[in-house]
Amino acid sequence: MSPSPDIITVDVRGEICPVPLIKATEAMKAASPGQNIAMLTDFPPAILVVTNAAIKNGWDVKIESMTTSEWKITLVPIGGASITS
């Protein structure tokens, strides 16, 4: 995980579940108010799993295809979303 003032970048390329979900959850917990998360993955099931977890916890999700086998999932907090436990 690499934090910056505006965005946390989580690169889970080469990882399979549950690693993308665990890393996304850790990033959502660590995010400062208003801080976005960008997750890079090459594991298609991670798109659904991470999207479901983010929406459940009050995050908006944007999915971009970077190549035919890599995606960027951007998580944006809605109304100060965060995971506290």
PyMOL commands that place a pseudoatom at each C-alpha (Angstrom):
pseudoatom trace, name=CA, resn=MET, resi=1, chain=A, elem=C, hetatm=0, pos=[0.000, 0.000, 0.000]
pseudoatom trace, name=CA, resn=SER, resi=2, chain=A, elem=C, hetatm=0, pos=[1.385, 3.410, -0.874]
pseudoatom trace, name=CA, resn=PRO, resi=3, chain=A, elem=C, hetatm=0, pos=[-0.270, 6.429, 0.734]
pseudoatom trace, name=CA, resn=SER, resi=4, chain=A, elem=C, hetatm=0, pos=[-0.259, 9.959, -0.667]
pseudoatom trace, name=CA, resn=PRO, resi=5, chain=A, elem=C, hetatm=0, pos=[-2.210, 13.019, 0.395]
pseudoatom trace, name=CA, resn=ASP, resi=6, chain=A, elem=C, hetatm=0, pos=[-5.095, 12.381, -2.013]
pseudoatom trace, name=CA, resn=ILE, resi=7, chain=A, elem=C, hetatm=0, pos=[-4.984, 8.692, -2.854]
pseudoatom trace, name=CA, resn=ILE, resi=8, chain=A, elem=C, hetatm=0, pos=[-3.870, 5.323, -1.507]
pseudoatom trace, name=CA, resn=THR, resi=9, chain=A, elem=C, hetatm=0, pos=[-2.572, 3.009, -4.230]
pseudoatom trace, name=CA, resn=VAL, resi=10, chain=A, elem=C, hetatm=0, pos=[-2.923, -0.732, -3.615]
pseudoatom trace, name=CA, resn=ASP, resi=11, chain=A, elem=C, hetatm=0, pos=[-1.271, -2.987, -6.201]
pseudoatom trace, name=CA, resn=VAL, resi=12, chain=A, elem=C, hetatm=0, pos=[-2.567, -6.550, -5.912]
pseudoatom trace, name=CA, resn=ARG, resi=13, chain=A, elem=C, hetatm=0, pos=[-1.630, -7.678, -9.407]
pseudoatom trace, name=CA, resn=GLY, resi=14, chain=A, elem=C, hetatm=0, pos=[-0.575, -11.314, -9.238]
pseudoatom trace, name=CA, resn=GLU, resi=15, chain=A, elem=C, hetatm=0, pos=[-2.668, -11.921, -6.102]
pseudoatom trace, name=CA, resn=ILE, resi=16, chain=A, elem=C, hetatm=0, pos=[-5.846, -13.998, -5.856]
pseudoatom trace, name=CA, resn=CYS, resi=17, chain=A, elem=C, hetatm=0, pos=[-8.661, -13.857, -3.304]
pseudoatom trace, name=CA, resn=PRO, resi=18, chain=A, elem=C, hetatm=0, pos=[-8.798, -13.239, -0.459]
pseudoatom trace, name=CA, resn=VAL, resi=19, chain=A, elem=C, hetatm=0, pos=[-5.715, -10.967, -0.736]
pseudoatom trace, name=CA, resn=PRO, resi=20, chain=A, elem=C, hetatm=0, pos=[-7.396, -8.193, -2.816]
pseudoatom trace, name=CA, resn=LEU, resi=21, chain=A, elem=C, hetatm=0, pos=[-10.315, -8.031, -0.377]
pseudoatom trace, name=CA, resn=ILE, resi=22, chain=A, elem=C, hetatm=0, pos=[-8.022, -7.972, 2.661]
pseudoatom trace, name=CA, resn=LYS, resi=23, chain=A, elem=C, hetatm=0, pos=[-5.832, -5.238, 1.155]
pseudoatom trace, name=CA, resn=ALA, resi=24, chain=A, elem=C, hetatm=0, pos=[-8.879, -3.175, 0.098]
pseudoatom trace, name=CA, resn=THR, resi=25, chain=A, elem=C, hetatm=0, pos=[-10.379, -3.465, 3.585]
pseudoatom trace, name=CA, resn=GLU, resi=26, chain=A, elem=C, hetatm=0, pos=[-7.075, -2.414, 5.173]
pseudoatom trace, name=CA, resn=ALA, resi=27, chain=A, elem=C, hetatm=0, pos=[-6.887, 0.586, 2.836]
pseudoatom trace, name=CA, resn=MET, resi=28, chain=A, elem=C, hetatm=0, pos=[-10.473, 1.628, 3.604]
pseudoatom trace, name=CA, resn=LYS, resi=29, chain=A, elem=C, hetatm=0, pos=[-9.669, 1.477, 7.328]
pseudoatom trace, name=CA, resn=ALA, resi=30, chain=A, elem=C, hetatm=0, pos=[-6.442, 3.473, 6.872]
pseudoatom trace, name=CA, resn=ALA, resi=31, chain=A, elem=C, hetatm=0, pos=[-7.877, 6.139, 4.571]
pseudoatom trace, name=CA, resn=SER, resi=32, chain=A, elem=C, hetatm=0, pos=[-8.121, 9.671, 5.888]
pseudoatom trace, name=CA, resn=PRO, resi=33, chain=A, elem=C, hetatm=0, pos=[-11.428, 11.500, 5.409]
pseudoatom trace, name=CA, resn=GLY, resi=34, chain=A, elem=C, hetatm=0, pos=[-11.819, 12.305, 1.712]
pseudoatom trace, name=CA, resn=GLN, resi=35, chain=A, elem=C, hetatm=0, pos=[-8.902, 10.109, 0.662]
pseudoatom trace, name=CA, resn=ASN, resi=36, chain=A, elem=C, hetatm=0, pos=[-9.512, 7.876, -2.380]
pseudoatom trace, name=CA, resn=ILE, resi=37, chain=A, elem=C, hetatm=0, pos=[-8.149, 4.388, -2.975]
pseudoatom trace, name=CA, resn=ALA, resi=38, chain=A, elem=C, hetatm=0, pos=[-6.858, 3.075, -6.311]
pseudoatom trace, name=CA, resn=MET, resi=39, chain=A, elem=C, hetatm=0, pos=[-6.516, -0.699, -6.521]
pseudoatom trace, name=CA, resn=LEU, resi=40, chain=A, elem=C, hetatm=0, pos=[-4.721, -2.367, -9.423]
pseudoatom trace, name=CA, resn=THR, resi=41, chain=A, elem=C, hetatm=0, pos=[-5.681, -5.973, -10.120]
pseudoatom trace, name=CA, resn=ASP, resi=42, chain=A, elem=C, hetatm=0, pos=[-5.387, -8.653, -12.761]
pseudoatom trace, name=CA, resn=PHE, resi=43, chain=A, elem=C, hetatm=0, pos=[-7.778, -11.070, -11.015]
pseudoatom trace, name=CA, resn=PRO, resi=44, chain=A, elem=C, hetatm=0, pos=[-11.323, -10.606, -12.403]
pseudoatom trace, name=CA, resn=PRO, resi=45, chain=A, elem=C, hetatm=0, pos=[-13.172, -11.989, -9.332]
pseudoatom trace, name=CA, resn=ALA, resi=46, chain=A, elem=C, hetatm=0, pos=[-11.500, -9.279, -7.226]
pseudoatom trace, name=CA, resn=ILE, resi=47, chain=A, elem=C, hetatm=0, pos=[-13.498, -6.663, -9.107]
pseudoatom trace, name=CA, resn=LEU, resi=48, chain=A, elem=C, hetatm=0, pos=[-16.795, -8.042, -7.810]
pseudoatom trace, name=CA, resn=VAL, resi=49, chain=A, elem=C, hetatm=0, pos=[-15.575, -8.858, -4.303]
pseudoatom trace, name=CA, resn=VAL, resi=50, chain=A, elem=C, hetatm=0, pos=[-13.911, -5.489, -3.707]
pseudoatom trace, name=CA, resn=THR, resi=51, chain=A, elem=C, hetatm=0, pos=[-16.826, -3.587, -5.288]
pseudoatom trace, name=CA, resn=ASN, resi=52, chain=A, elem=C, hetatm=0, pos=[-19.346, -5.342, -3.014]
pseudoatom trace, name=CA, resn=ALA, resi=53, chain=A, elem=C, hetatm=0, pos=[-17.282, -4.677, 0.112]
pseudoatom trace, name=CA, resn=ALA, resi=54, chain=A, elem=C, hetatm=0, pos=[-16.754, -1.026, -0.807]
pseudoatom trace, name=CA, resn=ILE, resi=55, chain=A, elem=C, hetatm=0, pos=[-20.434, -0.366, -1.528]
pseudoatom trace, name=CA, resn=LYS, resi=56, chain=A, elem=C, hetatm=0, pos=[-21.436, -2.130, 1.700]
pseudoatom trace, name=CA, resn=ASN, resi=57, chain=A, elem=C, hetatm=0, pos=[-19.137, 0.236, 3.595]
pseudoatom trace, name=CA, resn=GLY, resi=58, chain=A, elem=C, hetatm=0, pos=[-20.326, 3.437, 1.902]
pseudoatom trace, name=CA, resn=TRP, resi=59, chain=A, elem=C, hetatm=0, pos=[-17.758, 3.884, -0.866]
pseudoatom trace, name=CA, resn=ASP, resi=60, chain=A, elem=C, hetatm=0, pos=[-18.472, 4.755, -4.490]
pseudoatom trace, name=CA, resn=VAL, resi=61, chain=A, elem=C, hetatm=0, pos=[-16.688, 2.565, -7.045]
pseudoatom trace, name=CA, resn=LYS, resi=62, chain=A, elem=C, hetatm=0, pos=[-15.276, 3.301, -10.489]
pseudoatom trace, name=CA, resn=ILE, resi=63, chain=A, elem=C, hetatm=0, pos=[-13.795, 0.471, -12.563]
pseudoatom trace, name=CA, resn=GLU, resi=64, chain=A, elem=C, hetatm=0, pos=[-11.422, 1.155, -15.461]
pseudoatom trace, name=CA, resn=SER, resi=65, chain=A, elem=C, hetatm=0, pos=[-9.923, -1.389, -17.829]
pseudoatom trace, name=CA, resn=MET, resi=66, chain=A, elem=C, hetatm=0, pos=[-6.203, -0.649, -18.039]
pseudoatom trace, name=CA, resn=THR, resi=67, chain=A, elem=C, hetatm=0, pos=[-5.399, -3.507, -20.451]
pseudoatom trace, name=CA, resn=THR, resi=68, chain=A, elem=C, hetatm=0, pos=[-7.283, -6.595, -21.546]
pseudoatom trace, name=CA, resn=SER, resi=69, chain=A, elem=C, hetatm=0, pos=[-6.260, -8.294, -18.296]
pseudoatom trace, name=CA, resn=GLU, resi=70, chain=A, elem=C, hetatm=0, pos=[-5.716, -5.478, -15.777]
pseudoatom trace, name=CA, resn=TRP, resi=71, chain=A, elem=C, hetatm=0, pos=[-8.160, -3.152, -14.042]
pseudoatom trace, name=CA, resn=LYS, resi=72, chain=A, elem=C, hetatm=0, pos=[-8.050, -0.120, -11.804]
pseudoatom trace, name=CA, resn=ILE, resi=73, chain=A, elem=C, hetatm=0, pos=[-10.742, 0.009, -9.130]
pseudoatom trace, name=CA, resn=THR, resi=74, chain=A, elem=C, hetatm=0, pos=[-11.091, 3.494, -7.658]
pseudoatom trace, name=CA, resn=LEU, resi=75, chain=A, elem=C, hetatm=0, pos=[-12.879, 3.765, -4.323]
pseudoatom trace, name=CA, resn=VAL, resi=76, chain=A, elem=C, hetatm=0, pos=[-14.245, 7.173, -3.347]
pseudoatom trace, name=CA, resn=PRO, resi=77, chain=A, elem=C, hetatm=0, pos=[-15.673, 7.759, 0.128]
pseudoatom trace, name=CA, resn=ILE, resi=78, chain=A, elem=C, hetatm=0, pos=[-19.293, 8.897, 0.208]
pseudoatom trace, name=CA, resn=GLY, resi=79, chain=A, elem=C, hetatm=0, pos=[-20.076, 11.279, 3.054]
pseudoatom trace, name=CA, resn=GLY, resi=80, chain=A, elem=C, hetatm=0, pos=[-16.987, 10.455, 5.097]
pseudoatom trace, name=CA, resn=ALA, resi=81, chain=A, elem=C, hetatm=0, pos=[-17.206, 6.671, 4.731]
pseudoatom trace, name=CA, resn=SER, resi=82, chain=A, elem=C, hetatm=0, pos=[-14.739, 4.660, 6.760]
pseudoatom trace, name=CA, resn=ILE, resi=83, chain=A, elem=C, hetatm=0, pos=[-14.463, 1.246, 8.351]
pseudoatom trace, name=CA, resn=THR, resi=84, chain=A, elem=C, hetatm=0, pos=[-13.973, 1.424, 12.078]
pseudoatom trace, name=CA, resn=SER, resi=85, chain=A, elem=C, hetatm=0, pos=[-13.791, -2.228, 13.100]
for i in range(1, 85): cmd.bond("trace and resi %d" % i, "trace and resi %d" % (i + 1))
show_as sticks, trace
zoom trace
